[in-house]
Amino acid sequence: MTSSAVRSVALASFFLIAAAAVMLLAACSPVTLLNALAPRDTHREQRDIAYGPLPRQKLDLYVPVTAAPPRGWPVVVFFYGGSWNSGERADYRFVGEALAARGVLTMVADYRLYPEVRYPDFLKDCAAALAYGLEHAAALGGDASRVYVMGHSAGGYNAAMLALDARWLAATGHRPRELAGWIGLAGAYEFLPLDPGPARPVFFHPDYPSGTQPIDYVARDSRPAFVGAPVDDKVVSPQRSTLAMAARLQAAGVPVTLRMYEGVSHASLIGSFARPLRGWSTALDDVVDYIGASAEAAPRNANN
């Protein structure tokens, strides 16, 4: 076969795949497609695990099929975004699969949303989910000294608040020192006053409660962090949130890994965790590398 014929076949295959993708996208949402394409042989799933008594106080578990390290797999408890008024844990199966395939025991948790609740009740749910992860990590094959809280967008806010503001974990009998670190992707860390949009009533605009901003809780003993965002994020200002958070952590002497991503949007940054879209950013590799790199520096005694 000539080189021109090879190119013709390759182009034909590309357009067939593109056409199939368009047809699939027309029939279902992009998230549904990403989840449908996520492999099922890289992990074991356990769904609908209750971390509390209410309907949305549940999480899904993604366990690697690879042999666990001697101390167990690192553990991530993940919270999705959605302006604190939308989202379902089932929509983020592709995140659970991506991390579990890399040897990370992952929990993707629901939490109550507006209008059922406002600030701070969703943080109480997230703290209960994270407490479940801390308490059950070892029994599930994880390393209890390597538990990370992670989130995207509004979920990044949740993760940051749990890691930086001790009030939330304290209510569950735990404290941030038990975490190996926290991971925020396009998270909102400083955002008042809120721009017009769905998040305003969540925080009682314009009568904002005090103490709502994660950046205000950075201290010398804060947990190590990974923060990343698109360079041109149109939803959450990277200058005001991710870059400002990284600067505040650095100024306090807290270990922080900062990654800024070209060519992705607020939504497609987390979408790049899905197998078909991993060429869009290195975020998955960066997060997994951070978890691996942090392992030796993390405290080995969860009560330290």
VEXDO-775523 format. One record per residue (C-alpha): residue number from 1; residue in one letter; x, y, z. Coordinates in nm, 4 decimals. Example, Ala and Ser with C-alpha at 12.3 -4.5 7.8 and 13.67 -1.06 7.14 Angstrom:
REM VEXDO-775523
     i   aa         xx         yy         zz
     1    A     1.2300    -0.4500     0.7800
     2    S     1.3670    -0.1060     0.7140
END
This chain:
REM VEXDO-775523
     i   aa         xx         yy         zz
     1    M     0.0000     0.0000     0.0000
     2    T     0.1379     0.3413    -0.0971
     3    S     0.1917     0.6162     0.1566
     4    S    -0.0928     0.8175     0.0045
     5    A    -0.3235     0.5183     0.0411
     6    V    -0.2203     0.4775     0.4047
     7    R    -0.2998     0.8431     0.4665
     8    S    -0.6374     0.8010     0.2964
     9    V    -0.7245     0.5038     0.5148
    10    A    -0.6114     0.6906     0.8259
    11    L    -0.8195     0.9922     0.7345
    12    A    -1.1212     0.7754     0.6606
    13    S    -1.0823     0.6040     0.9983
    14    F    -1.0538     0.9403     1.1724
    15    F    -1.3715     1.0723     1.0153
    16    L    -1.5575     0.7493     1.0949
    17    I    -1.4539     0.7781     1.4595
    18    A    -1.5455     1.1466     1.4646
    19    A    -1.8844     1.0730     1.3126
    20    A    -1.9464     0.7978     1.5668
    21    A    -1.8519     1.0355     1.8471
    22    V    -2.0938     1.2988     1.7181
    23    M    -2.3708     1.0396     1.6987
    24    L    -2.2980     0.9239     2.0534
    25    L    -2.2875     1.2786     2.1845
    26    A    -2.6198     1.3498     2.0202
    27    A    -2.7723     1.0498     2.1970
    28    C    -2.6297     1.1114     2.5430
    29    S    -2.4498     1.3714     2.7500
    30    P    -2.0700     1.4088     2.7252
    31    V    -2.0327     1.2845     3.0835
    32    T    -2.2374     0.9740     3.0024
    33    L    -2.0114     0.9076     2.7053
    34    L    -1.6936     0.9524     2.9118
    35    N    -1.8249     0.7095     3.1715
    36    A    -1.9312     0.4608     2.9054
    37    L    -1.5789     0.4643     2.7616
    38    A    -1.4101     0.4212     3.1003
    39    P    -1.2703     0.0671     3.1331
    40    R    -1.4174    -0.1698     3.3881
    41    D    -1.1234    -0.4098     3.4216
    42    T    -0.8890    -0.1625     3.5945
    43    H    -1.0750    -0.1568     3.9242
    44    R    -1.3542    -0.2982     4.1385
    45    E    -1.6530    -0.0796     4.2147
    46    Q    -1.8717    -0.0692     4.5206
    47    R    -2.1612     0.1746     4.4953
    48    D    -2.4048     0.3412     4.7309
    49    I    -2.1926     0.3224     5.0449
    50    A    -2.3640     0.5244     5.3183
    51    Y    -2.1453     0.7621     5.5187
    52    G    -2.4532     0.9156     5.6840
    53    P    -2.8273     0.8552     5.7186
    54    L    -2.9538     1.0934     5.4470
    55    P    -3.0184     1.0025     5.0801
    56    R    -2.7307     1.2099     4.9407
    57    Q    -2.4844     1.1023     5.2079
    58    K    -2.3414     0.8216     4.9965
    59    L    -2.0215     0.7501     4.8091
    60    D    -1.8914     0.5113     4.5446
    61    L    -1.5673     0.3212     4.5947
    62    Y    -1.3096     0.2425     4.3230
    63    V    -1.0517    -0.0159     4.4283
    64    P    -0.7423    -0.0870     4.2127
    65    V    -0.7083    -0.4432     4.0839
    66    T    -0.3291    -0.4227     4.1086
    67    A    -0.1535    -0.5638     4.4133
    68    A    -0.1541    -0.3177     4.6998
    69    P     0.1802    -0.1787     4.8254
    70    P     0.2954    -0.3122     5.1642
    71    R     0.1280    -0.0254     5.3487
    72    G    -0.1750    -0.0145     5.1194
    73    W    -0.2825     0.2100     4.8328
    74    P    -0.2928     0.5862     4.8719
    75    V    -0.6513     0.7056     4.9205
    76    V    -0.8376     0.9956     4.7574
    77    V    -1.1789     1.1229     4.8651
    78    F    -1.3094     1.3252     4.5686
    79    F    -1.5769     1.5972     4.5592
    80    Y    -1.7180     1.7220     4.2283
    81    G    -1.8174     2.0760     4.1384
    82    G    -2.1445     2.2286     4.0210
    83    S    -2.1825     2.5592     4.2093
    84    W    -2.3040     2.3654     4.5158
    85    N    -2.6423     2.3158     4.3461
    86    S    -2.5865     2.0350     4.0950
    87    G    -2.3904     1.7122     4.0515
    88    E    -2.4095     1.3376     4.1033
    89    R    -2.1326     1.1016     4.2054
    90    A    -2.2255     0.8636     3.9208
    91    D    -2.1276     1.1355     3.6710
    92    Y    -1.7678     1.1124     3.7907
    93    R    -1.7106     0.7421     3.7461
    94    F    -1.4403     0.8343     3.4922
    95    V    -1.2467     1.0116     3.7692
    96    G    -1.2724     0.7132     4.0024
    97    E    -1.1583     0.4795     3.7238
    98    A    -0.8692     0.7047     3.6200
    99    L    -0.7249     0.7195     3.9711
   100    A    -0.7921     0.3550     4.0572
   101    A    -0.6199     0.2473     3.7348
   102    R    -0.3101     0.4308     3.8631
   103    G    -0.3162     0.2533     4.1977
   104    V    -0.5181     0.5038     4.4030
   105    L    -0.8094     0.3794     4.6134
   106    T    -1.0746     0.6388     4.5350
   107    M    -1.4045     0.7441     4.6901
   108    V    -1.6369     0.9744     4.4946
   109    A    -1.8886     1.1278     4.7323
   110    D    -2.2237     1.3007     4.6989
   111    Y    -2.3217     1.5801     4.9354
   112    R    -2.6388     1.7795     4.9869
   113    L    -2.6924     2.0708     4.7496
   114    Y    -2.8841     2.3976     4.7291
   115    P    -3.1799     2.4502     4.7676
   116    E    -3.1954     2.1616     5.0155
   117    V    -2.9076     2.3173     5.2096
   118    R    -2.6859     2.6242     5.2069
   119    Y    -2.3427     2.6969     5.3498
   120    P    -2.2162     2.5373     5.5688
   121    D    -2.4274     2.2186     5.5660
   122    F    -2.2668     2.0763     5.2532
   123    L    -1.9295     2.1064     5.4271
   124    K    -2.0637     1.8997     5.7158
   125    D    -2.1553     1.6277     5.4656
   126    C    -1.8136     1.6429     5.3018
   127    A    -1.6442     1.6208     5.6419
   128    A    -1.8483     1.3100     5.7228
   129    A    -1.7489     1.1528     5.3896
   130    L    -1.3826     1.2330     5.4502
   131    A    -1.4086     1.0929     5.8036
   132    Y    -1.5440     0.7710     5.6507
   133    G    -1.2373     0.7577     5.4273
   134    L    -0.9999     0.8127     5.7168
   135    E    -1.1721     0.5521     5.9336
   136    H    -1.2109     0.2821     5.6667
   137    A    -0.8956     0.3312     5.4591
   138    A    -0.6995     0.0482     5.6146
   139    A    -0.9871    -0.2021     5.6088
   140    L    -1.0371    -0.1313     5.2377
   141    G    -0.6702    -0.1888     5.1539
   142    G    -0.5606     0.1723     5.1732
   143    D    -0.2816     0.3414     5.3652
   144    A    -0.4451     0.5437     5.6430
   145    S    -0.1414     0.7753     5.6556
   146    R    -0.1810     0.8644     5.2862
   147    V    -0.5373     0.9938     5.2657
   148    Y    -0.5912     1.2964     5.0401
   149    V    -0.9009     1.5095     4.9956
   150    M    -0.9504     1.6270     4.6360
   151    G    -1.2032     1.8354     4.4490
   152    H    -1.2801     2.0207     4.1274
   153    S    -1.4377     2.3682     4.1166
   154    A    -1.6909     2.3918     4.4040
   155    G    -1.5560     2.0535     4.5120
   156    G    -1.2099     2.2109     4.5246
   157    Y    -1.3538     2.4666     4.7666
   158    N    -1.4929     2.1830     4.9781
   159    A    -1.1600     2.0014     4.9789
   160    A    -0.9684     2.3163     5.0712
   161    M    -1.2033     2.4022     5.3549
   162    L    -1.1761     2.0543     5.5064
   163    A    -0.7971     2.0596     5.4820
   164    L    -0.7437     2.4171     5.6047
   165    D    -1.0281     2.4950     5.8459
   166    A    -1.0195     2.2472     6.1341
   167    R    -1.3821     2.3103     6.2371
   168    W    -1.5317     2.0658     5.9889
   169    L    -1.3237     1.7567     6.0608
   170    A    -1.3268     1.8359     6.4335
   171    A    -1.7031     1.7832     6.4322
   172    T    -1.6398     1.4240     6.3187
   173    G    -1.3640     1.3535     6.5710
   174    H    -1.0821     1.4073     6.3219
   175    R    -0.8430     1.6846     6.2266
   176    P    -0.6562     1.8011     5.9155
   177    R    -0.3244     1.6669     6.0481
   178    E    -0.4525     1.3190     5.9626
   179    L    -0.4449     1.4074     5.5920
   180    A    -0.1373     1.3553     5.3779
   181    G    -0.2430     1.6564     5.1728
   182    W    -0.5143     1.8123     4.9600
   183    I    -0.5693     1.8559     4.5870
   184    G    -0.7670     2.1348     4.4229
   185    L    -0.8392     2.1580     4.0501
   186    A    -0.9866     2.4912     3.9375
   187    G    -1.1042     2.5375     4.2935
   188    A    -1.2674     2.8493     4.4361
   189    Y    -1.0612     2.9716     4.7312
   190    E    -1.1385     3.3447     4.7424
   191    F    -1.4509     3.4677     4.5633
   192    L    -1.6511     3.7235     4.7615
   193    P    -1.8473     3.9176     4.6575
   194    L    -1.9956     3.6588     4.4231
   195    D    -2.0665     3.7502     4.0625
   196    P    -2.4272     3.7052     3.9475
   197    G    -2.4988     3.3356     3.9177
   198    P    -2.6304     3.0205     4.0855
   199    A    -2.3855     3.0265     4.3766
   200    R    -2.5125     3.3521     4.5258
   201    P    -2.8001     3.2106     4.7320
   202    V    -2.5763     2.9283     4.8583
   203    F    -2.3767     3.1892     5.0516
   204    F    -2.6717     3.4156     5.1434
   205    H    -2.5769     3.6973     4.9049
   206    P    -2.5374     3.9782     4.9932
   207    D    -2.5309     3.8883     5.3634
   208    Y    -2.2294     3.6577     5.3483
   209    P    -2.1477     3.4694     5.6692
   210    S    -1.8000     3.5255     5.8065
   211    G    -1.5284     3.2661     5.7687
   212    T    -1.6278     3.1246     5.4295
   213    Q    -1.3017     3.1720     5.2358
   214    P    -1.0436     2.8897     5.2354
   215    I    -0.7509     3.1229     5.1706
   216    D    -0.8064     3.2853     5.5104
   217    Y    -0.7220     2.9597     5.6910
   218    V    -0.3729     2.9054     5.5530
   219    A    -0.1248     2.8657     5.8393
   220    R     0.2290     2.7430     5.8906
   221    D     0.1039     2.3980     5.9888
   222    S    -0.1385     2.3606     5.6955
   223    R    -0.1257     2.0349     5.5019
   224    P     0.0750     2.0101     5.1774
   225    A    -0.1241     2.0971     4.8678
   226    F    -0.1496     2.0475     4.4937
   227    V    -0.3389     2.3252     4.3161
   228    G    -0.3957     2.3454     3.9425
   229    A    -0.6176     2.5401     3.7038
   230    P    -0.6575     2.6387     3.3404
   231    V    -0.4577     2.9471     3.2486
   232    D    -0.7706     3.0961     3.0925
   233    D    -1.0425     2.9753     3.3303
   234    K    -1.3626     3.1673     3.2562
   235    V    -1.5565     3.0297     3.5565
   236    V    -1.3220     3.0644     3.8548
   237    S    -1.0515     3.3293     3.8384
   238    P    -0.7136     3.1532     3.8589
   239    Q    -0.5467     3.4770     3.9671
   240    R    -0.7804     3.5243     4.2601
   241    S    -0.8074     3.1571     4.3589
   242    T    -0.5406     2.9109     4.2448
   243    L    -0.2482     3.1504     4.2054
   244    A    -0.3418     3.3436     4.5182
   245    M    -0.3765     3.0220     4.7185
   246    A    -0.0384     2.8947     4.5986
   247    A     0.1238     3.2270     4.6926
   248    R    -0.0379     3.2258     5.0369
   249    L     0.0766     2.8680     5.1030
   250    Q     0.4297     2.9448     4.9861
   251    A     0.4449     3.2544     5.2058
   252    A     0.3458     3.0411     5.5060
   253    G     0.6160     2.7861     5.4264
   254    V     0.3665     2.5136     5.3325
   255    P     0.4740     2.2686     5.0577
   256    V     0.2633     2.3387     4.7488
   257    T     0.2718     2.2100     4.3929
   258    L     0.1266     2.4545     4.1381
   259    R     0.0292     2.3583     3.7838
   260    M    -0.1331     2.5886     3.5278
   261    Y    -0.2744     2.4278     3.2123
   262    E    -0.2905     2.5717     2.8624
   263    G    -0.5595     2.4711     2.6165
   264    V    -0.8264     2.3469     2.8577
   265    S    -1.1353     2.5073     3.0052
   266    H    -1.2784     2.4945     3.3547
   267    A    -1.4827     2.1838     3.2688
   268    S    -1.2413     2.0102     3.0341
   269    L    -0.9641     2.0168     3.2962
   270    I    -1.1441     1.7491     3.4974
   271    G    -1.2668     1.5962     3.1712
   272    S    -0.9040     1.5307     3.0783
   273    F    -0.8980     1.2582     3.3425
   274    A    -1.1116     1.0491     3.1049
   275    R    -0.9187     0.8061     2.8852
   276    P    -1.0252     0.9543     2.5477
   277    L    -0.9309     1.3092     2.6536
   278    R    -0.6006     1.2627     2.8356
   279    G    -0.4119     1.4389     2.5597
   280    W    -0.5833     1.7625     2.6605
   281    S    -0.3787     1.8079     2.9783
   282    T    -0.1303     1.6325     3.2049
   283    A    -0.3532     1.6851     3.5096
   284    L    -0.4055     1.3149     3.5831
   285    D    -0.0334     1.2401     3.5606
   286    D     0.0467     1.5438     3.7722
   287    V    -0.1980     1.4489     4.0473
   288    V    -0.0769     1.0882     4.0561
   289    D     0.2867     1.2052     4.0611
   290    Y     0.2041     1.4416     4.3463
   291    I     0.0463     1.1639     4.5485
   292    G     0.3462     0.9412     4.4851
   293    A     0.5976     1.2177     4.5560
   294    S     0.4190     1.3166     4.8746
   295    A     0.4116     0.9636     5.0127
   296    E     0.7574     0.9717     5.1652
   297    A     0.7063     1.3178     5.3144
   298    A     0.3661     1.2417     5.4656
   299    P     0.3458     1.1616     5.8383
   300    R     0.3369     0.7877     5.8987
   301    N     0.1352     0.8203     6.2168
   302    A    -0.2161     0.9440     6.1385
   303    N    -0.2386     1.0913     6.4887
   304    N     0.0653     1.3168     6.4499
END
